[in-house]
Amino acid sequence: MADTASEESSSLFLIFVLTIMALPLVPYTITKLCRAANKKTKTMHCECSVCTKSGKYHRSIIRRISNFSTWSNFTLVILWVIMGFLIYYIKHISQENQPFEPFGILGLVPGVSDSEIKKAYRRLSIQYHPDKNPDPEAHKYFVEFISKAYQALTDPISRENFEKWGHPDGRQGLQMGIALPQFLLKFDGASGGLLLLGIVGVCILLPLIIAVVYLSKSSKYTGNLVMHQTLSTYYYFMKPSLAPSKVMEVFIKAAEYMEIPVRRSDADPLQKLFVAVRGELNLDIKNIKTEQAKFWKQHPSLVKTELLIQSQLTHQSSSLSPSLQSDFKRVLELAPRLLEELLKISVIPRSPQGHGWLRPAIGVVELSQCIFQGVPLSTRKPTGGCPTGIAPFLQLPHFNETVVKKILRKKVKFQDLLDMSVIERTDLLTLIAGFSPEEANDVELVLDILPSITVEITCETEGEEGIQEGDIVTMYAWVTLKRKNKLIGALPHLPYYPFHKEENFWLLLADPVSNDVWISQKVSFMDEVAAITAASTAIHETKEALGGTPKEIKTAVKEAVEKVKNGSRLVMGKFQTPAEGNYNLCSYCLCDAWIGCDTKTNLKLKVLKRSRAGTRGYVTEDGPAADEEEEDEEEYDDYESEYSEDEDEDEED
C-alpha cells in the first residue's frame, strides 16, 4: 500500500507539472499560430535584383529553417515535446496503477451468481494457469489478479463490500496525495533540512531574484523599449529651430548608443572611416584642422556612432572590421524605435497652446529616410531645379550621382520620372542613363511599390455651425495610399538596411509660419483589420453623438469600411482653436522610409469671434497653395530642409 501511495503521489506531481506547463503554453501557441496565419497576407517585398542580392528576403530552405530556429520557437518545440512525454508517461502509470476490480478481472458484472463466477474462474485458469501456460507473465497475472479476484468474490462479506462500496474492505475514507515526486517523500532527519532549504531556494529565492533582475532592467526602458535616459536626453537637446543637419547630433546621444563599447582596436578602422565620410560631417572647410580636432574630442561613443551611421549613408559598411560590423548592425537595429521616439519628442506639446515643433519633426523624418535608404544627407540640397535634391533618385536601384546628372540635363525631375509612361521611362533609362533592360526593369519594380499619398482633411465642431475661438475642433483626415501594383501593404525597397522594416507615415497638422504642430499621429497601412475597427468605431460614435438615425449610422460605417479596404486610413484629432483670425495651416503626410513621397495639403482655418451663430469656417485646398499663401510657403521652405542655405555655395562650386 505504501508503494501504491508513493506511486500515486508521483503521478500527481507529474499531473501538477503538466498543468502548470499547459496553462501558459497552450494559449501562447494558439496566439502565435494565429499571428503567423494572419501575418501580412497582402504584403510583398521588393523583387528587384539589388534587394535579391542583399539576401534579406531570400526564401531558401536554409533561410526558412534559420528563421524558424529562433530561441523562442526552439524553446516552444522543446516544451511541447516535454508535454507529450509527460502525457504518455502519466497515461502509462495510470494503466499500471489501475484499482483492483475483481468483477472486471473475471469479465463479469456485479450481481452475477456463484456458478457464473466459478465458470469464469475455470475459463481463465485454463488460459493463465501455470500448468496450462508456461509464460511467466501469465503465471504472475494468475496469482496476483485472477486468484485474488476469485477469492474476493467467493467470500460473501468481501463480495458484498465490492458490490456496495467498490472495495473488499468496505467503505473507504477520503484519501489525499501530495503532488511531490517519490524521492522527496523518503527522507530522514538529516536530509529534511536540505529539502527545506531546497524548497525555500527554488520556490521563494529564485523567483525573487528573477523578479529583481527583471524589474531592474525593465525600469530602465519605456513601453517602446527605449531607455528613459534616452528620452530625457532627447527632450533636453530638442530645440524648436533644430536644423535637419543638426538632428544627427541629437540622435546619436541615445543612451543605447552610449552603451556600445569602444575598443582600442577600433581606433585605426574609425580613422580610415573618418577619412572616407569626412565630407558628410558638416565640418568647416576653412578651419578643417580645428574642426577635426573638435570632432575627435567628443565622447568616443558619439564619434563611433556618428561614423557608423555615416558609413550607412555613404555605403562604406563593407570596409568595416568584424567587430565594427557587429556594432554597425546594432546601431541600425536600434535606429527605427529611437527615431520614432525622437519624432514624438519633437511634436510633444511645449508651447502654452499645446503645440509641438514642425522644423525638427521634418528633420527627424529626413534623417530617417536617409538612414533606411542609405542616402547621404548632403544629397537633399536643392539642385538642378529639384527642391529635394537628388536624394529621391538615389533611392532607386542602379542610380548614382553620374546617372542623376545625365537625367537632370534632360530637365527631368523625380516627379517627371514618375509621371512618364513605362515606354518613355525605359527609353530614358536605356538611352540616356545607359541602363541595361534588366536594370531598367529593376527600376520599374521599385516604382510599382512606391506609395502615392493623398489626404482629404476637414475640421468641424460638434453641435455648432462655425468654428469659433475657444472651440474644441475635431480634425477628420482620410489618408489614401495608392501603388501601381494595386497593393496596400508592402515592404519598402531598402537594400542597404539589413533588417525588416515596415513603412510608417506621420500626419502632422501644423502652422509653418509659427513652426507649431497642432496635431500629430502615426499612420500604418499594414494592419487592415485594426484600421477597419478603428474607423468603424470612430464613425459610429461621431454619427451617434450628432443624433444620426440607425440607418444613417449604418450607411456611414459601411462607407468607412469600404474606404479602408480601398487603401484609406481615418485619422482623427482634436485641438482648441486660438484667437479670432485666419490661419493658413498645412497637413504634412511624411513617410519614414521613402524619399520624395511626402505630401502637403493646404488648409485655411477661419476662426470667428465667440458668438452663438456662425458659418462653416474652413476651406481645404489640394495641390499648390493660393497666391496669398506664397509668402508662407517660402517661409516653410526653411523648415522643409536646412540644406537650401547651401544652394549658393553649390552654384559657386
N, C-alpha and C positions, 0 to 999 in steps of 0.2 A: 504493500500500500504506500509505503514511503517513496519507493521508486516511481510509482504511478503519480503521486502528488508532485514530485520534483519534475517529472516529465511534463505534467500539465502546467506547472509554473514556467518551464522553459518555453512551451508553446505559447503561453500567454504573453511572455516577454517578446517573442517574435511577432505576435499579432500587434502588440503595442508599438513596436518599432515600425512595422509595416503601415500602421495607421498614421503615425507621425510623418512618415515619408510621403504618404499618398496625399495628405491634406494640402500641402503647397505644390507638390509635383504635378498632380493631375490638372488643376486649373491653369498652372503656368504653361504646361504643354499644350493644352487646348488653345490658350491665348496666343501662343507662339505659332501654332499651326494656322490659326485663323488669320493672323497678320501676314504669314507667308503666302496664304492663298489669295488674299486681297491686296497684296503689295504691288501697287503701281501697275495694274493690269493694262493701262492705256498709255504707258510711258515708253519712251525709247531713248537710246543714247545715239550720239553722233557716230556715223558709219564711215567717215572719211578715212583715208589711208593714214593720216597723221595720228588720229586717235587710235586707230587699229594698231599701229606700230608702238604706241605708248604702252599697250598691254593692259590698260586699266579696265577695259571691257571685254578682254579675251575670255571666251567661254569654252575653253578646252576642258577635258575630263580632269586634268590635274588641277586646273583653277577651281573647278566646281568642288573637287574634293578638299582643296585648301580652304575654300570659302566655308565649307561645311565643318571642317576640322578646327573650329574655334574652340576655345576653352569652355564656353558656355554650352555649346552643342555636345562636345565630348563629355562633359560632366552630366548633361541631361541623359545621354545614352547609357552611361555607366550606372546612373541611379535607376533607370528603368530595368537594366539587367539585374541589378541587386534586388529590385522589387519582384521581378519574375522568379528569381531563385528563392526568395523568401516565400512566395506563394506556393511554389512547388514543394518546398521543404515542409511548410505548415500542413499542406494537404497530405503529405506522406506521413507525418507524425500523427495526424488526426486519424488516418486509416489504421495505424498501428495501435492507437490508444482507444479503439472502439470499446464502448461499455459491454460488459458480459451480458448477452441476451440468449438464454437457453432456448427459447422458442425459435428465435431466428437461426441459431446454430443447427438445430434439428430440422429446420424447414417447416415449422408448424406455426399455427396461430393460437393465441390464447383461447382457452376453453375446450381444447380437444380432450378426448378420452385417454385413459391409461393405455388401452390397446393400441391406439394410434401412436402414442409416444414410444411404445416398445417396438412397433413396426419401423418407425423412423430410425430408432437406435440400431436395430438389426441391419437395416439397409445401409446405414453409414458405417457400421462395423465391418461389413463385407468390403466396403471401399477403402477404409482407412486403418483397419486393424493390422498390427504388425505381422500377424501370421498370414494375412492376405496381401499386404502391400509392404515391401521391404524398404520403401523410401523413408529416410529419417524424418523428413518434414511431415510425412503422413503420420508417422508414429507420434511426433510431437503434437500435431493437431488433434489426434485421437485422445491423447492423455489429458492435454490441457483444456480442451474445449468440449469434445463430444462426451467423454465420460463425466466431466463435471456438470454438463448440461443435463445429462440423463439423471444423475444423482439429485440435482436440484429439483427436477420435475417429478421424480418418483416419491420424494418426501412431501407429505401433504402440507406441512407448515410452510416449507420453502416455496412450494408451488403456489400456495395462497398468497404469500407475500409478493411473489413475482407478478401474479395476475392483478393484485390490488395496488401495489406500490412500485412495481418495477424493479425491485431489489429483493434477493433471497433473505436478507436480514430484516425486512420490514421497512417502515418509513424512515428515511434518512434526513438528517438535519442539513441546513444550508452550509455548503462548502465554499470557501473563498480561497483564491490563489493569489500569489504575489507575482506581478509581471516582472520578474527578475530571472536572469539565467541561473542554471543549476549550480554553477561553481560559486556563486555569491551566497548561496544558501547553506553552504558547507564550510563553516569557518569556526575556528576555536578562539579563545580569548586573545591570543597574540595577533591573529590576523584581523580581529574585529576593529582594532584601531586603524590599521591600514585601509580597511574597507571604508571606515568613516571618513578618513582623510581623502580617499579617492572620490567618494560621493560629494563631499564638500568642494573639492577642487574642480570636478567636472560639472557639477550642477550649479555651483554658485560662483566660484572664482573665474572659471573660463568664460562664461557669458558676461561677467562683469568686465573682464579685461577686453573682450571683443567690443563691448559697448563703449568703453572708454576710448579705445583706439578709433572706432568709427566716429564717435562724436567729436573727437579732437580733430579729425580730418574733415568731416562734413561741416564743422563750424567755420572752416576757412573758405567755404565755397557757397555760392548762391544756387538757386534752382537751375540756372543755366550752366552750371559747372564752371563758373568764373569766380576767381578769388575775390573776397571782399576788399582786400587791399588794392586789387586792380581797379575796382570801381571807384574807390576813394581817390586813387591817383588820377584816373581819367577825369573825375569830377573837378579835381583841383586844377588840372592843367588845361581843361577845355575853356576856350575863350570865344566870345561872340565874333571876333574878327579873324579867327584862325584860318589861314590860307590853306588850300589843298596841299601845297608842298610842305607845310608845317604839321599837317596831320600825322605824317610818318613819325615825327619826333614824339608825339604824344602816344601813338600806337605802340611803339617799341618799349614803353615804360611799364608794360604789364608785368605784374609780379610773377606770372607763369614764365615769362621770358627771362626774368632776373634769376630764376632758379636753375636755368640751364647752365651746366658747369662750363667754365672757361679753362681750358687746359694749356699747359705750356707748349705742348706740341701743336696747338692751333695758331701760334704766332706767325710762322712763315706762310702757311696757306692763307691766312687772313690778310697778310701784307700783299700777296700776289692778287688776291681777290680785290683788295682796295685799289690797286693799280688798274684792274680791269673795269671797275664800276665807278671810278673817280668822277667821271663826267656827269653821273646821275646824283651826286651827293650835295648839290647846291652850294658848292664851295666858291668863294670869291676868287676868281682867276687872278685879279690884280694882287691879292695878298695870299697866294696859294700856299706858301710855306707856313704862314701863320695859321691859315685855315686848317691845314693838315695837322699841325701840332695841336690845335684846339680840338680837332675831331678825335685824335688818339688819346687825349686827356680825359675823355668821357669815361664813365663806368665801363669796364671791359664787357659786361653783358650787353649794354646798349650798343657798343661798337659791333660786337659779334652779331647781334640780332639784326641790326640795320644792314650789315654787309650780306647776311644770308638772304634777307628779303630782296636786296638789290640783285643778288645772283639769280633769284627767281624772275625778276623783272627783265633782266638782260640775258637770260638763258645761259648763265655761267655755272650752273649747278653741276654739270658733268665733270668739271675740273676740280671739284672739292675732294678732300681726303675722305676716307671711310668714316672717320669719327665725325667730321663736319657734315657728312651726308646724313647721318642719323639725327644730328641736331637740326639740320635743314628741314627734314621731314617733320620733326617735332614742331618747329616754328610754323610750318604750313598747316599742320593738323589742328593747331590751336587757333589759327587765323579766323575761321568763319565765326565762331562764337565771340571772340574778342572784338571783331569788327562790328558785330551786331550790337554788343553792349556799348561800344564806343558811339555808335549811331544813336542808341537810346539816350545816352548821356547828353549828346548834342541837342536833342529835341526835348529833353526834360524841362518842364516849366521852371523858368528862372525869373522872368520879369514879374512885376506886380500884377499884370494882366493874365499871368499864367501861360506865357508863350515861351517856346524854345528858340533856338538859333538856326537859321537857314544855312548860312555860309559854311560852317563846319560840318553840317549834315551832308551837304553836297560834296565836300572834300572827303569825308569818310567813304561815301559811295564811290567816288572816283578812285580812291586808293584800293577799295575792294575790287573794283572791276579790273584794275591793272594787275593786282596780285593773282587773281584767279585766271586771267587770260595770259599772264606772262608778258605784259607790255610795259615799257618804260614810261614813267610819269612825264618825262620831257616830251614825249610824242603827243601829248594833249595840247601843246601850244598851238594856237591858231596859225595856219599856214596854207598858202595856196587857195585862199578863199574858203577854207574849211574851218569853221569856228571851233570844232572839237579836235582839230589837228588830224594827224594821220593814224591815230590810235585805233579808230574803228576798222581801218583797212588791215592793220597788223594782226587783228584777232582772227582773220581769215587764213585758211591753210595756204602755205607756199608764198605768202606775201612777205616782203621785206621792204626796206626803205627805197631800194633801187626800183622795185616794181611799182611802188606807190608813186614815185616821181614820174615814171613813164605814163601812168594813168592820169596824174594831175596835169600833165602837159596837154592832154586832150580835154581839159576843163571838165573832167568827170569827178563829181563829188561822191561821197559814200551813198547818199540818198539817191543820186542819179544811178549809181550802180544797182541799187535795189529795185529801182523802177524799170530797169531795162527788161526786155524780153530775154528768154533763155538764149535765143539765137544771137541777139545783139551782144549779150554779155559774153557768150562763148567766143565770138569774133574778137571782142576787145581783149579778152584774156590771152587768146592764142596768137593774135596778130600783133598786138601792141606790147603786152606783158611777156610774151614768149612762153606761155604755159603749154604743156602738152595736153592732149584731150583728157587724159586721166587726171591731171592736176586741175583742169577746168571743171571736171565732174566733181572733184572734191569740194570745190567752192560752191557748186550748186547744192551739194548735200548739206553743207553748213547753212546756206541761205534758206534751205527748206525748213530748218528748225529755228531759224532766227525769229524771235517774237515781235509782233507788231501790236502796240498797245493803244487803245482809245479809252477816253474817260468821259462819262456823262455825269455831270455833277449839278446838284441843286441844293439850295438851302431854304429852310422854311421853319416857321414856329408853329407849334401845335396849338390849335384853337384860336389863332389870331390871323388877321388878314395880311398884315405887313410885318416887316422886321423893324423893331423899334429899339432904341438904346436901352440896354439892360436886359433884353430878352435872352432866353436860352434858345439858341438856334440849333437845329438838327441838320447835319450835312448828310445827304444821300448821294453816294457816288457808285456808279456801275463801271467797274474796270473790266474791259473786254480784251481778251488775248486772241490773236489770230496767227496762224502759221500757214505756210504754203502747203505743208504736208497734212493739214487739217487736224493735227493732234493738238490737244490742250496741254497735257503734261508731258514734258520732255526734259531730259538732262542736257545741260548746255555743252557746247563744244569747248572743252578745257583740256587740251592735250598736254599742257605743261603743269597742270595741277594734279598731283598723284593720288588724290583721294576723291571719294564720292562727294559730289556737291550738287544740290538742287538749286535752281534759280529762285530767288525771292525778290519780291517787289515791295517798295515802300511808297505809300501815298502820303504826300505832305500838302496840306493847305496852308499857304504862307503868304506873307506880305513882303515881296522882295525889296521894297523901299526901306522898311524899318527892320528888315532882317529877322522878322518874327515868324515862327512856325505856330500856327493856331491849332492844327490837328495833325497827328502822325499815326499811321497804322501800317502794320506789316500785312502783305497780301501774298497768298500762296495759291497756285493753281494745281497743286499735286493731289490734294485730297478733295475729291468731288463730293463725297458723302457728307463730310463735315461742312462744306460750303452750302450744300442744299439745306441741311438742318439749320444752319445759322441764318440763311436768307429767309427761309420759311417762318422761323420764329420771329424774326425782326419785322417782317411784313405783316404777319398776323397781329402782333402786339400793336403795331402802329395803326393799322386799319381799325382794330377794335377800340383803341383809345379815341379815334376820331369819330366813333359812332357808326362805323360801316355795318351794313347788313351781312348776315352769314354768307349770302350768295356773292356779295362784293368781295368779302374777305377770301372766300374760296377761289374766286377768279384771280385775284391779285397774287395769292400764294402760288397758284398754278403757273402764272406768267413768270414769277420769280424763279421757280424751279426750272422752267424751260430756258430762261436766260443763263442760269448756272450750267446747265447741260451743254449749252452752246458756247461756253467759254467765258462767261462773265462772272464776276465776283462782286458782291454787295459790300460796300464799306460805309459804315455809319460812325458819326462822331458828333459831339456836342460842344458848343463854345458859347460864351457870353459876349454879346455884342458890345463894342466900345461906344464912345460918344457919337452923337449925330454927325453924319458926313458920308461922303462917297469913298469907298475903299476898292482899290484895284488889286484884287488878290489873284493868286495863281495856284493851281494844283499841279504838283510835280509827281509823276509816277516814275520812280527810279529803280532800275534793275541792278542788283549787286554782282551779276555775273557777265552780262553782255555790255559792250561799249557801243554807244550810238543808238540804243533802243529807248532811251528815256523820253518821256513826253511831257509837254507843258500845256496846260489848258487855262485860259484866262477867265476870271470870274469877277464881275462887277457886283459889289455889295453896297446897296444903298440903305443906310441906317437912318430911320426917321426919328424925329423928336418924340419923346414919350407922350402918347395920347391914346385914346380908346379906338380911334379909327385910323385906317391907313390902307395903302395898296401894296401889292406884292413888290418887294424891294430888291429883286436880284435879276441879273441878266447873265447868261452863260454864253461865251464865245469860244468856239473851237478854232484852232489854227492861229494865224498871226493876230497879234493884238491890234486894237484900234489905234488910230492916229494919236489920240490923246494919251495913249499909254506908251508911246515910243520912248519918251524920256525915262519912264520907269523901267522899261526893258533894258535900256542902256545901263542903268544903274545895276540891274540884275546881272548883266554880263560880268561885272566884277565878282559877283557871287558864284557864277557858274564855274569859272576857272580862273585862278590867280595867275595862270601862265600867260594870259593875254598881255600882262605888263611887259613881257619879254619879246613881244612881237617886233618892236622896233629894232631890237638888237639883232634878231634873226635877219631882218631885211638888210641891216648894215653888213652882216656877215656875207 
